[in-house]
Amino acid sequence: MRVLVGCEFSGVVRDAFRERGHDAVSCDLLPSERPGPHIVGDVRAVLHEGWDLLVAHPPCTFLANSGAKHLYIGCRRENGADGDRWACLGHAAAFFIDLLRAPVPRVAVENPIMLGHVRRLFEVPAPSQTIQPWQYGHPETKATCLWLQGPPRLVPTSVVAGREARVHREPPGPERWRNRSRTYPGIAAAMAEQWGGV
């Protein structure tokens, strides 16, 4: 199966599919952190190249519910809307929708819990499911939504104890966004095992 992993610089999901014999390629504006087939560029430019499955991880900075307060000047609603932030939200939502509607037979788009504004203004459907790392062998919490068009819902593979919110406590710094955006290997393995045979 030909698999395109969009918006992934880590190579974690790509490599999980490749380990199971699939022709998987990652694509991101950044180079890959690990060796493997990788396209540097906008994923939308390669969506028409005959993929069987798209697994996309669009940036969540302007889409996530956790950033709602930043839509307002000084993070306070009474100060009025931050026009630049709302514009960025619009661009991010359009990108998300482009991936969700990609011309690929099977599509899975991943993001955190989404802002109600985005879902309402851009008619983004409700996610197909919400998963947690602790369902796939990692004793942590990080609610991750999946919008699925073709692939089945992921089934938990290894429910473990311990529910630490590690990514939410990542200290400020230049690597914070990078550390928070990597897919957990257990989730990547479940995607490859459960979607690779569909």
N, CA and C atoms as an extended XYZ file, in Angstrom:
594
Properties=species:S:1:pos:R:3:atomname:S:1:resname:S:1:resid:I:1 pbc="F F F"
N         0.839       -1.177        0.000 N   MET     1
C         0.000        0.000        0.000 CA  MET     1
C         0.885        1.243        0.000 C   MET     1
N         0.477        2.257       -0.762 N   ARG     2
C         1.202        3.525       -0.791 CA  ARG     2
C         0.592        4.465        0.244 C   ARG     2
N         1.420        4.887        1.191 N   VAL     3
C         0.950        5.695        2.315 CA  VAL     3
C         1.699        7.017        2.336 C   VAL     3
N         0.949        8.110        2.387 N   LEU     4
C         1.533        9.440        2.542 CA  LEU     4
C         1.237        9.917        3.952 C   LEU     4
N         2.285       10.261        4.675 N   VAL     5
C         2.133       10.782        6.035 CA  VAL     5
C         2.415       12.274        5.964 C   VAL     5
N         1.362       13.063        5.996 N   GLY     6
C         1.489       14.506        5.815 CA  GLY     6
C         1.782       15.242        7.101 C   GLY     6
N         2.590       16.260        6.990 N   CYS     7
C         2.939       17.137        8.114 CA  CYS     7
C         3.641       16.346        9.219 C   CYS     7
N         4.570       15.499        8.810 N   GLU     8
C         5.344       14.713        9.775 CA  GLU     8
C         6.833       14.859        9.480 C   GLU     8
N         7.559       15.481       10.404 N   PHE     9
C         9.014       15.600       10.270 CA  PHE     9
C         9.727       14.523       11.077 C   PHE     9
N         9.005       13.873       12.007 N   SER    10
C         9.646       12.905       12.902 CA  SER    10
C         9.909       11.567       12.231 C   SER    10
N         9.076       11.187       11.269 N   GLY    11
C         9.208        9.886       10.620 CA  GLY    11
C         8.632        8.733       11.422 C   GLY    11
N         8.017        8.988       12.565 N   VAL    12
C         7.518        7.920       13.438 CA  VAL    12
C         6.412        7.114       12.763 C   VAL    12
N         5.404        7.794       12.219 N   VAL    13
C         4.292        7.086       11.574 CA  VAL    13
C         4.763        6.465       10.266 C   VAL    13
N         5.531        7.217        9.493 N   ARG    14
C         6.082        6.679        8.235 CA  ARG    14
C         6.818        5.373        8.474 C   ARG    14
N         7.695        5.368        9.474 N   ASP    15
C         8.514        4.180        9.730 CA  ASP    15
C         7.686        3.014       10.254 C   ASP    15
N         6.608        3.294       10.992 N   ALA    16
C         5.740        2.214       11.471 CA  ALA    16
C         5.103        1.491       10.287 C   ALA    16
N         4.682        2.249        9.282 N   PHE    17
C         4.118        1.616        8.086 CA  PHE    17
C         5.194        0.896        7.282 C   PHE    17
N         6.367        1.486        7.166 N   ARG    18
C         7.448        0.860        6.395 CA  ARG    18
C         7.893       -0.449        7.047 C   ARG    18
N         7.928       -0.497        8.373 N   GLU    19
C         8.317       -1.725        9.078 CA  GLU    19
C         7.359       -2.872        8.790 C   GLU    19
N         6.157       -2.538        8.345 N   ARG    20
C         5.158       -3.556        8.021 CA  ARG    20
C         5.032       -3.768        6.517 C   ARG    20
N         6.038       -3.308        5.772 N   GLY    21
C         6.127       -3.591        4.349 CA  GLY    21
C         5.429       -2.636        3.408 C   GLY    21
N         4.949       -1.501        3.908 N   HIS    22
C         4.244       -0.551        3.050 CA  HIS    22
C         5.204        0.478        2.453 C   HIS    22
N         4.819        1.019        1.309 N   ASP    23
C         5.573        2.084        0.643 CA  ASP    23
C         5.100        3.402        1.245 C   ASP    23
N         5.680        3.770        2.376 N   ALA    24
C         5.260        4.968        3.112 CA  ALA    24
C         6.287        6.079        2.958 C   ALA    24
N         5.773        7.280        2.757 N   VAL    25
C         6.600        8.478        2.563 CA  VAL    25
C         6.043        9.571        3.462 C   VAL    25
N         6.925       10.279        4.158 N   SER    26
C         6.480       11.425        4.947 CA  SER    26
C         6.699       12.704        4.141 C   SER    26
N         5.973       13.746        4.524 N   CYS    27
C         6.082       15.042        3.839 CA  CYS    27
C         5.879       16.142        4.857 C   CYS    27
N         6.759       17.127        4.838 N   ASP    28
C         6.657       18.247        5.767 CA  ASP    28
C         7.456       19.412        5.204 C   ASP    28
N         7.235       20.598        5.730 N   LEU    29
C         8.039       21.752        5.337 CA  LEU    29
C         9.461       21.632        5.882 C   LEU    29
N         9.624       20.812        6.920 N   LEU    30
C        10.938       20.571        7.526 CA  LEU    30
C        11.523       19.268        7.010 C   LEU    30
N        12.839       19.113        7.033 N   PRO    31
C        13.429       17.812        6.706 CA  PRO    31
C        13.093       16.787        7.787 C   PRO    31
N        13.213       15.517        7.444 N   SER    32
C        12.915       14.448        8.394 CA  SER    32
C        14.004       14.354        9.453 C   SER    32
N        13.604       14.029       10.680 N   GLU    33
C        14.570       13.853       11.773 CA  GLU    33
C        15.362       12.559       11.633 C   GLU    33
N        14.802       11.589       10.915 N   ARG    34
C        15.478       10.300       10.770 CA  ARG    34
C        15.486        9.923        9.304 C   ARG    34
N        16.435        9.111        8.893 N   PRO    35
C        16.519        8.730        7.486 CA  PRO    35
C        15.271        7.979        7.030 C   PRO    35
N        14.922        8.190        5.788 N   GLY    36
C        13.773        7.519        5.205 CA  GLY    36
C        13.162        8.376        4.120 C   GLY    36
N        12.265        7.803        3.317 N   PRO    37
C        11.648        8.556        2.226 CA  PRO    37
C        10.858        9.748        2.759 C   PRO    37
N        11.231       10.930        2.310 N   HIS    38
C        10.645       12.150        2.855 CA  HIS    38
C        10.638       13.226        1.778 C   HIS    38
N         9.527       13.921        1.682 N   ILE    39
C         9.392       15.043        0.746 CA  ILE    39
C         9.381       16.328        1.563 C   ILE    39
N        10.265       17.262        1.229 N   VAL    40
C        10.252       18.574        1.873 CA  VAL    40
C         9.392       19.492        1.011 C   VAL    40
N         8.283       19.956        1.591 N   GLY    41
C         7.384       20.834        0.859 CA  GLY    41
C         5.971       20.752        1.391 C   GLY    41
N         5.078       21.451        0.707 N   ASP    42
C         3.667       21.489        1.072 CA  ASP    42
C         3.018       20.178        0.638 C   ASP    42
N         2.420       19.466        1.569 N   VAL    43
C         1.829       18.158        1.287 CA  VAL    43
C         0.740       18.243        0.215 C   VAL    43
N         0.082       19.392        0.104 N   ARG    44
C        -0.989       19.524       -0.887 CA  ARG    44
C        -0.469       19.375       -2.314 C   ARG    44
N         0.816       19.627       -2.512 N   ALA    45
C         1.396       19.527       -3.858 CA  ALA    45
C         1.546       18.090       -4.332 C   ALA    45
N         1.479       17.122       -3.415 N   VAL    46
C         1.690       15.721       -3.796 CA  VAL    46
C         0.471       14.833       -3.518 C   VAL    46
N        -0.663       15.424       -3.210 N   LEU    47
C        -1.848       14.633       -2.870 CA  LEU    47
C        -2.385       13.832       -4.057 C   LEU    47
N        -2.096       14.260       -5.270 N   HIS    48
C        -2.647       13.607       -6.472 CA  HIS    48
C        -1.732       12.526       -7.031 C   HIS    48
N        -0.789       12.029       -6.251 N   GLU    49
C         0.203       11.100       -6.785 CA  GLU    49
C        -0.094        9.624       -6.507 C   GLU    49
N        -1.352        9.263       -6.440 N   GLY    50
C        -1.738        7.861       -6.380 CA  GLY    50
C        -1.566        7.171       -5.044 C   GLY    50
N        -1.839        7.862       -3.961 N   TRP    51
C        -1.723        7.273       -2.627 CA  TRP    51
C        -2.960        6.437       -2.310 C   TRP    51
N        -2.778        5.408       -1.499 N   ASP    52
C        -3.892        4.594       -1.015 CA  ASP    52
C        -4.419        5.091        0.322 C   ASP    52
N        -3.536        5.727        1.095 N   LEU    53
C        -3.893        6.207        2.429 CA  LEU    53
C        -3.123        7.480        2.723 C   LEU    53
N        -3.823        8.471        3.263 N   LEU    54
C        -3.195        9.690        3.776 CA  LEU    54
C        -3.415        9.723        5.279 C   LEU    54
N        -2.322        9.822        6.019 N   VAL    55
C        -2.385       10.057        7.468 CA  VAL    55
C        -1.788       11.442        7.676 C   VAL    55
N        -2.611       12.399        8.077 N   ALA    56
C        -2.169       13.796        8.137 CA  ALA    56
C        -2.190       14.334        9.562 C   ALA    56
N        -1.170       15.122        9.858 N   HIS    57
C        -1.008       15.728       11.182 CA  HIS    57
C        -0.864       17.241       11.023 C   HIS    57
N        -1.908       17.950       10.561 N   PRO    58
C        -1.760       19.393       10.333 CA  PRO    58
C        -1.452       20.137       11.624 C   PRO    58
N        -0.715       21.259       11.521 N   PRO    59
C        -0.393       22.038       12.718 CA  PRO    59
C        -1.662       22.439       13.476 C   PRO    59
N        -1.567       22.379       14.802 N   CYS    60
C        -2.748       22.632       15.626 CA  CYS    60
C        -2.714       23.976       16.345 C   CYS    60
N        -1.649       24.739       16.184 N   THR    61
C        -1.471       25.977       16.949 CA  THR    61
C        -2.712       26.859       16.950 C   THR    61
N        -3.335       27.026       15.797 N   PHE    62
C        -4.475       27.933       15.696 CA  PHE    62
C        -5.826       27.210       15.728 C   PHE    62
N        -5.804       25.881       15.806 N   LEU    63
C        -7.038       25.098       15.765 CA  LEU    63
C        -7.433       24.513       17.114 C   LEU    63
N        -6.469       24.302       17.982 N   ALA    64
C        -6.722       23.588       19.235 CA  ALA    64
C        -7.536       24.416       20.222 C   ALA    64
N        -8.430       23.741       20.909 N   ASN    65
C        -9.252       24.378       21.922 CA  ASN    65
C        -8.404       25.037       23.010 C   ASN    65
N        -7.231       24.483       23.260 N   SER    66
C        -6.348       25.024       24.302 CA  SER    66
C        -5.863       26.439       23.986 C   SER    66
N        -5.959       26.865       22.735 N   GLY    67
C        -5.494       28.211       22.364 CA  GLY    67
C        -6.590       29.244       22.251 C   GLY    67
N        -7.790       28.926       22.738 N   ALA    68
C        -8.941       29.823       22.573 CA  ALA    68
C        -8.677       31.227       23.104 C   ALA    68
N        -8.033       31.328       24.239 N   LYS    69
C        -7.834       32.656       24.843 CA  LYS    69
C        -6.969       33.552       23.967 C   LYS    69
N        -6.122       32.977       23.128 N   HIS    70
C        -5.228       33.771       22.288 CA  HIS    70
C        -5.944       34.453       21.124 C   HIS    70
N        -7.209       34.153       20.928 N   LEU    71
C        -7.986       34.816       19.881 CA  LEU    71
C        -8.335       36.248       20.253 C   LEU    71
N        -8.039       36.621       21.491 N   TYR    72
C        -8.395       37.948       21.987 CA  TYR    72
C        -7.148       38.699       22.450 C   TYR    72
N        -7.154       39.992       22.243 N   ILE    73
C        -6.015       40.841       22.611 CA  ILE    73
C        -5.732       40.673       24.099 C   ILE    73
N        -4.480       40.395       24.420 N   GLY    74
C        -4.097       40.186       25.807 CA  GLY    74
C        -4.745       38.971       26.433 C   GLY    74
N        -5.240       38.059       25.603 N   CYS    75
C        -5.897       36.832       26.059 CA  CYS    75
C        -7.151       37.108       26.891 C   CYS    75
N        -7.792       38.266       26.626 N   ARG    76
C        -9.008       38.619       27.365 CA  ARG    76
C       -10.091       39.036       26.376 C   ARG    76
N       -11.207       38.359       26.427 N   ARG    77
C       -12.310       38.614       25.501 CA  ARG    77
C       -12.744       40.082       25.512 C   ARG    77
N       -12.753       40.684       26.693 N   GLU    78
C       -13.215       42.082       26.798 CA  GLU    78
C       -12.313       43.064       26.050 C   GLU    78
N       -11.089       42.645       25.701 N   ASN    79
C       -10.172       43.499       24.942 CA  ASN    79
C       -10.452       43.476       23.437 C   ASN    79
N       -11.315       42.569       23.010 N   GLY    80
C       -11.638       42.472       21.588 CA  GLY    80
C       -10.793       41.421       20.887 C   GLY    80
N       -11.205       41.142       19.669 N   ALA    81
C       -10.558       40.097       18.880 CA  ALA    81
C        -9.172       40.513       18.411 C   ALA    81
N        -8.279       39.535       18.363 N   ASP    82
C        -6.950       39.716       17.785 CA  ASP    82
C        -7.079       39.323       16.305 C   ASP    82
N        -7.178       40.322       15.443 N   GLY    83
C        -7.435       40.089       14.022 CA  GLY    83
C        -6.423       39.171       13.358 C   GLY    83
N        -5.144       39.334       13.705 N   ASP    84
C        -4.108       38.487       13.099 CA  ASP    84
C        -4.308       37.019       13.497 C   ASP    84
N        -4.637       36.804       14.742 N   ARG    85
C        -4.831       35.430       15.224 CA  ARG    85
C        -6.034       34.785       14.538 C   ARG    85
N        -7.111       35.546       14.357 N   TRP    86
C        -8.292       35.021       13.669 CA  TRP    86
C        -7.963       34.707       12.212 C   TRP    86
N        -7.145       35.540       11.586 N   ALA    87
C        -6.745       35.270       10.198 CA  ALA    87
C        -5.938       33.975       10.122 C   ALA    87
N        -5.035       33.786       11.078 N   CYS    88
C        -4.242       32.545       11.116 CA  CYS    88
C        -5.148       31.341       11.339 C   CYS    88
N        -6.170       31.509       12.176 N   LEU    89
C        -7.134       30.437       12.402 CA  LEU    89
C        -7.812       30.066       11.088 C   LEU    89
N        -8.192       31.059       10.301 N   GLY    90
C        -8.833       30.801        9.011 CA  GLY    90
C        -7.942       30.031        8.059 C   GLY    90
N        -6.674       30.415        7.976 N   HIS    91
C        -5.730       29.712        7.094 CA  HIS    91
C        -5.510       28.274        7.569 C   HIS    91
N        -5.387       28.096        8.887 N   ALA    92
C        -5.164       26.758        9.437 CA  ALA    92
C        -6.387       25.870        9.192 C   ALA    92
N        -7.580       26.429        9.341 N   ALA    93
C        -8.802       25.656        9.108 CA  ALA    93
C        -8.917       25.251        7.639 C   ALA    93
N        -8.573       26.158        6.723 N   ALA    94
C        -8.629       25.837        5.294 CA  ALA    94
C        -7.658       24.708        4.958 C   ALA    94
N        -6.478       24.735        5.557 N   PHE    95
C        -5.488       23.679        5.337 CA  PHE    95
C        -6.013       22.342        5.866 C   PHE    95
N        -6.581       22.360        7.063 N   PHE    96
C        -7.151       21.154        7.660 CA  PHE    96
C        -8.211       20.558        6.728 C   PHE    96
N        -9.102       21.396        6.221 N   ILE    97
C       -10.176       20.934        5.335 CA  ILE    97
C        -9.612       20.393        4.026 C   ILE    97
N        -8.561       21.042        3.496 N   ASP    98
C        -7.914       20.517        2.280 CA  ASP    98
C        -7.433       19.088        2.492 C   ASP    98
N        -6.881       18.803        3.654 N   LEU    99
C        -6.388       17.460        3.947 CA  LEU    99
C        -7.545       16.488        4.162 C   LEU    99
N        -8.570       16.932        4.858 N   LEU   100
C        -9.724       16.071        5.113 CA  LEU   100
C       -10.425       15.683        3.809 C   LEU   100
N       -10.389       16.583        2.831 N   ARG   101
C       -11.043       16.338        1.535 CA  ARG   101
C       -10.059       15.901        0.460 C   ARG   101
N        -8.903       15.424        0.856 N   ALA   102
C        -7.860       15.040       -0.106 CA  ALA   102
C        -8.371       13.974       -1.072 C   ALA   102
N        -7.872       14.006       -2.314 N   PRO   103
C        -8.281       13.016       -3.318 CA  PRO   103
C        -7.549       11.689       -3.140 C   PRO   103
N        -7.726       11.105       -1.978 N   VAL   104
C        -7.079        9.845       -1.605 CA  VAL   104
C        -8.198        8.926       -1.105 C   VAL   104
N        -8.204        7.647       -1.468 N   PRO   105
C        -9.313        6.763       -1.079 CA  PRO   105
C        -9.562        6.665        0.422 C   PRO   105
N        -8.495        6.693        1.217 N   ARG   106
C        -8.643        6.609        2.668 CA  ARG   106
C        -7.845        7.748        3.309 C   ARG   106
N        -8.500        8.459        4.217 N   VAL   107
C        -7.894        9.636        4.846 CA  VAL   107
C        -8.100        9.573        6.353 C   VAL   107
N        -7.028        9.849        7.098 N   ALA   108
C        -7.087        9.998        8.553 CA  ALA   108
C        -6.375       11.299        8.901 C   ALA   108
N        -7.081       12.209        9.550 N   VAL   109
C        -6.490       13.484        9.957 CA  VAL   109
C        -6.508       13.537       11.475 C   VAL   109
N        -5.369       13.900       12.045 N   GLU   110
C        -5.184       13.905       13.501 CA  GLU   110
C        -5.020       15.338       13.987 C   GLU   110
N        -5.615       15.655       15.122 N   ASN   111
C        -5.466       16.963       15.760 CA  ASN   111
C        -5.967       16.860       17.193 C   ASN   111
N        -5.582       17.817       18.054 N   PRO   112
C        -6.147       17.822       19.409 CA  PRO   112
C        -7.630       18.198       19.366 C   PRO   112
N        -8.241       18.303       20.521 N   ILE   113
C        -9.626       18.756       20.599 CA  ILE   113
C        -9.695       20.140       19.965 C   ILE   113
N       -10.612       20.296       19.015 N   MET   114
C       -10.654       21.492       18.178 CA  MET   114
C       -11.541       22.583       18.782 C   MET   114
N       -11.146       23.816       18.506 N   LEU   115
C       -11.942       24.979       18.891 CA  LEU   115
C       -13.348       24.878       18.319 C   LEU   115
N       -14.334       25.218       19.114 N   GLY   116
C       -15.708       25.244       18.626 CA  GLY   116
C       -15.882       26.238       17.488 C   GLY   116
N       -15.148       27.359       17.536 N   HIS   117
C       -15.228       28.368       16.466 CA  HIS   117
C       -14.865       27.752       15.113 C   HIS   117
N       -13.823       26.940       15.093 N   VAL   118
C       -13.373       26.332       13.835 CA  VAL   118
C       -14.439       25.389       13.319 C   VAL   118
N       -14.945       24.528       14.174 N   ARG   119
C       -15.950       23.550       13.739 CA  ARG   119
C       -17.205       24.242       13.245 C   ARG   119
N       -17.606       25.312       13.914 N   ARG   120
C       -18.832       26.005       13.539 CA  ARG   120
C       -18.644       26.848       12.272 C   ARG   120
N       -17.613       27.658       12.220 N   LEU   121
C       -17.414       28.580       11.100 CA  LEU   121
C       -17.038       27.882        9.803 C   LEU   121
N       -16.329       26.752        9.917 N   PHE   122
C       -15.828       26.077        8.719 CA  PHE   122
C       -16.510       24.729        8.474 C   PHE   122
N       -17.557       24.467        9.251 N   GLU   123
C       -18.343       23.250        9.097 CA  GLU   123
C       -17.475       21.991        9.112 C   GLU   123
N       -16.526       21.975       10.048 N   VAL   124
C       -15.694       20.792       10.239 CA  VAL   124
C       -16.526       19.769       11.009 C   VAL   124
N       -16.639       18.547       10.508 N   PRO   125
C       -17.451       17.547       11.218 CA  PRO   125
C       -16.824       17.171       12.559 C   PRO   125
N       -17.634       16.542       13.386 N   ALA   126
C       -17.108       16.029       14.650 CA  ALA   126
C       -16.074       14.948       14.347 C   ALA   126
N       -15.066       14.803       15.194 N   PRO   127
C       -14.086       13.737       14.955 CA  PRO   127
C       -14.738       12.364       15.058 C   PRO   127
N       -14.132       11.400       14.388 N   SER   128
C       -14.635       10.024       14.414 CA  SER   128
C       -14.383        9.368       15.766 C   SER   128
N       -13.284        9.751       16.406 N   GLN   129
C       -12.968        9.215       17.724 CA  GLN   129
C       -11.899       10.065       18.383 C   GLN   129
N       -11.765        9.895       19.691 N   THR   130
C       -10.708       10.547       20.464 CA  THR   130
C        -9.940        9.448       21.182 C   THR   130
N        -8.619        9.469       21.027 N   ILE   131
C        -7.780        8.437       21.641 CA  ILE   131
C        -6.833        9.075       22.647 C   ILE   131
N        -6.222        8.241       23.479 N   GLN   132
C        -5.255        8.661       24.490 CA  GLN   132
C        -4.010        7.779       24.389 C   GLN   132
N        -2.825        8.321       24.668 N   PRO   133
C        -1.604        7.507       24.636 CA  PRO   133
C        -1.665        6.288       25.555 C   PRO   133
N        -2.341        6.425       26.724 N   TRP   134
C        -2.392        5.297       27.670 CA  TRP   134
C        -3.165        4.097       27.117 C   TRP   134
N        -3.875        4.276       26.020 N   GLN   135
C        -4.561        3.155       25.380 CA  GLN   135
C        -3.621        2.357       24.463 C   GLN   135
N        -2.405        2.904       24.258 N   TYR   136
C        -1.462        2.308       23.298 CA  TYR   136
C        -0.073        2.126       23.903 C   TYR   136
N        -0.038        1.914       25.233 N   GLY   137
C         1.210        1.562       25.886 CA  GLY   137
C         2.024        2.686       26.482 C   GLY   137
N         1.529        3.923       26.460 N   HIS   138
C         2.269        5.061       27.007 CA  HIS   138
C         1.506        5.625       28.200 C   HIS   138
N         2.089        5.645       29.401 N   PRO   139
C         1.367        6.076       30.598 CA  PRO   139
C         1.209        7.601       30.675 C   PRO   139
N         0.550        8.162       29.676 N   GLU   140
C         0.384        9.610       29.593 CA  GLU   140
C        -0.997        9.952       29.055 C   GLU   140
N        -1.391       11.210       29.281 N   THR   141
C        -2.635       11.707       28.709 CA  THR   141
C        -2.322       12.754       27.653 C   THR   141
N        -3.041       12.699       26.560 N   LYS   142
C        -2.992       13.715       25.504 CA  LYS   142
C        -4.140       13.374       24.551 C   LYS   142
N        -5.289       13.984       24.799 N   ALA   143
C        -6.463       13.687       23.981 CA  ALA   143
C        -6.163       14.029       22.527 C   ALA   143
N        -6.304       13.046       21.663 N   THR   144
C        -6.012       13.200       20.239 CA  THR   144
C        -7.231       12.759       19.453 C   THR   144
N        -7.742       13.668       18.620 N   CYS   145
C        -8.928       13.366       17.809 CA  CYS   145
C        -8.497       12.858       16.438 C   CYS   145
N        -9.284       11.945       15.908 N   LEU   146
C        -9.054       11.405       14.576 CA  LEU   146
C       -10.311       11.604       13.736 C   LEU   146
N       -10.129       12.206       12.562 N   TRP   147
C       -11.182       12.331       11.572 CA  TRP   147
C       -10.887       11.267       10.527 C   TRP   147
N       -11.759       10.289       10.403 N   LEU   148
C       -11.502        9.118        9.568 CA  LEU   148
C       -12.488        9.037        8.410 C   LEU   148
N       -11.942        8.927        7.215 N   GLN   149
C       -12.750        8.719        6.020 CA  GLN   149
C       -12.183        7.498        5.305 C   GLN   149
N       -12.676        6.357        5.678 N   GLY   150
C       -12.185        5.098        5.103 CA  GLY   150
C       -11.567        4.186        6.139 C   GLY   150
N       -10.511        4.629        6.841 N   PRO   151
C        -9.926        3.746        7.859 CA  PRO   151
C       -10.900        3.519        9.015 C   PRO   151
N       -10.848        2.330        9.635 N   PRO   152
C       -11.701        2.078       10.799 CA  PRO   152
C       -11.179        2.818       12.035 C   PRO   152
N       -12.028        2.925       13.027 N   ARG   153
C       -11.599        3.512       14.300 CA  ARG   153
C       -10.468        2.659       14.870 C   ARG   153
N        -9.501        3.324       15.498 N   LEU   154
C        -8.397        2.582       16.119 CA  LEU   154
C        -8.894        1.870       17.372 C   LEU   154
N        -8.455        0.647       17.523 N   VAL   155
C        -8.782       -0.147       18.703 CA  VAL   155
C        -7.582       -0.085       19.644 C   VAL   155
N        -7.794        0.185       20.941 N   PRO   156
C        -6.676        0.198       21.881 CA  PRO   156
C        -5.894       -1.113       21.838 C   PRO   156
N        -4.574       -1.003       21.965 N   THR   157
C        -3.711       -2.177       21.862 CA  THR   157
C        -3.046       -2.550       23.184 C   THR   157
N        -2.877       -1.579       24.083 N   SER   158
C        -2.183       -1.862       25.343 CA  SER   158
C        -2.555       -0.791       26.365 C   SER   158
N        -3.652       -1.004       27.077 N   VAL   159
C        -4.094       -0.042       28.091 CA  VAL   159
C        -3.185       -0.174       29.308 C   VAL   159
N        -2.564        0.940       29.698 N   VAL   160
C        -1.624        0.923       30.813 CA  VAL   160
C        -2.042        1.916       31.889 C   VAL   160
N        -1.534        1.693       33.091 N   ALA   161
C        -1.800        2.597       34.203 CA  ALA   161
C        -0.857        3.794       34.111 C   ALA   161
N        -1.109        4.773       34.961 N   GLY   162
C        -0.269        5.967       34.962 CA  GLY   162
C        -0.804        6.952       33.950 C   GLY   162
N        -1.234        8.092       34.387 N   ARG   163
C        -1.886        9.037       33.485 CA  ARG   163
C        -1.271       10.417       33.659 C   ARG   163
N        -0.018       10.545       33.293 N   GLU   164
C         0.703       11.810       33.435 CA  GLU   164
C         0.491       12.675       32.197 C   GLU   164
N         0.249       13.961       32.409 N   ALA   165
C         0.077       14.908       31.300 CA  ALA   165
C         1.434       15.514       30.943 C   ALA   165
N         2.350       14.677       30.484 N   ARG   166
C         3.723       15.116       30.221 CA  ARG   166
C         3.811       16.216       29.168 C   ARG   166
N         3.143       16.055       28.043 N   VAL   167
C         3.294       17.047       26.969 CA  VAL   167
C         2.747       18.406       27.370 C   VAL   167
N         1.751       18.423       28.269 N   HIS   168
C         1.195       19.700       28.713 CA  HIS   168
C         2.148       20.415       29.660 C   HIS   168
N         3.081       19.657       30.233 N   ARG   169
C         4.036       20.254       31.174 CA  ARG   169
C         5.405       20.497       30.533 C   ARG   169
N         5.471       20.339       29.238 N   GLU   170
C         6.731       20.592       28.521 CA  GLU   170
C         7.153       22.037       28.794 C   GLU   170
N         8.374       22.262       29.291 N   PRO   171
C         8.779       23.627       29.633 CA  PRO   171
C         8.895       24.509       28.394 C   PRO   171
N         8.681       25.807       28.568 N   PRO   172
C         8.835       26.728       27.437 CA  PRO   172
C        10.249       26.638       26.868 C   PRO   172
N        10.351       26.840       25.592 N   GLY   173
C        11.658       26.795       24.949 CA  GLY   173
C        11.511       26.543       23.464 C   GLY   173
N        12.612       26.638       22.745 N   PRO   174
C        12.554       26.512       21.284 CA  PRO   174
C        12.163       25.126       20.784 C   PRO   174
N        12.307       24.083       21.609 N   GLU   175
C        11.972       22.717       21.187 CA  GLU   175
C        10.595       22.260       21.677 C   GLU   175
N         9.890       23.126       22.403 N   ARG   176
C         8.611       22.724       22.994 CA  ARG   176
C         7.622       22.231       21.935 C   ARG   176
N         7.438       23.007       20.882 N   TRP   177
C         6.474       22.621       19.834 CA  TRP   177
C         6.865       21.301       19.183 C   TRP   177
N         8.163       21.114       18.982 N   ARG   178
C         8.639       19.893       18.329 CA  ARG   178
C         8.379       18.666       19.209 C   ARG   178
N         8.696       18.790       20.498 N   ASN   179
C         8.496       17.673       21.418 CA  ASN   179
C         7.022       17.327       21.595 C   ASN   179
N         6.170       18.340       21.519 N   ARG   180
C         4.737       18.108       21.706 CA  ARG   180
C         4.068       17.549       20.453 C   ARG   180
N         4.709       17.660       19.306 N   SER   181
C         4.050       17.268       18.060 CA  SER   181
C         4.365       15.851       17.595 C   SER   181
N         5.322       15.180       18.214 N   ARG   182
C         5.662       13.823       17.780 CA  ARG   182
C         4.564       12.824       18.147 C   ARG   182
N         4.288       11.916       17.223 N   THR   183
C         3.308       10.855       17.480 CA  THR   183
C         3.947        9.797       18.372 C   THR   183
N         3.183        9.310       19.329 N   TYR   184
C         3.670        8.237       20.201 CA  TYR   184
C         3.870        6.972       19.372 C   TYR   184
N         4.986        6.266       19.560 N   PRO   185
C         5.238        5.048       18.775 CA  PRO   185
C         4.134        3.996       18.881 C   PRO   185
N         3.516        3.860       20.050 N   GLY   186
C         2.439        2.888       20.204 CA  GLY   186
C         1.229        3.228       19.348 C   GLY   186
N         0.930        4.513       19.219 N   ILE   187
C        -0.184        4.939       18.373 CA  ILE   187
C         0.181        4.737       16.909 C   ILE   187
N         1.422        5.079       16.536 N   ALA   188
C         1.869        4.872       15.152 CA  ALA   188
C         1.801        3.398       14.778 C   ALA   188
N         2.214        2.509       15.690 N   ALA   189
C         2.175        1.070       15.420 CA  ALA   189
C         0.738        0.597       15.240 C   ALA   189
N        -0.180        1.119       16.053 N   ALA   190
C        -1.589        0.737       15.910 CA  ALA   190
C        -2.137        1.194       14.568 C   ALA   190
N        -1.783        2.397       14.156 N   MET   191
C        -2.231        2.896       12.845 CA  MET   191
C        -1.737        1.969       11.732 C   MET   191
N        -0.455        1.620       11.777 N   ALA   192
C         0.132        0.779       10.730 CA  ALA   192
C        -0.484       -0.621       10.733 C   ALA   192
N        -0.687       -1.192       11.904 N   GLU   193
C        -1.242       -2.541       11.990 CA  GLU   193
C        -2.708       -2.593       11.595 C   GLU   193
N        -3.469       -1.606       12.066 N   GLN   194
C        -4.911       -1.655       11.868 CA  GLN   194
C        -5.359       -1.043       10.556 C   GLN   194
N        -4.624       -0.063       10.051 N   TRP   195
C        -5.008        0.566        8.787 CA  TRP   195
C        -4.218        0.003        7.613 C   TRP   195
N        -3.101       -0.623        7.888 N   GLY   196
C        -2.257       -1.145        6.817 CA  GLY   196
C        -2.846       -2.317        6.081 C   GLY   196
N        -3.781       -3.009        6.711 N   GLY   197
C        -4.375       -4.166        6.054 CA  GLY   197
C        -5.754       -3.912        5.496 C   GLY   197
N        -6.246       -2.654        5.647 N   VAL   198
C        -7.606       -2.332        5.194 CA  VAL   198
C        -7.669       -2.361        3.680 C   VAL   198
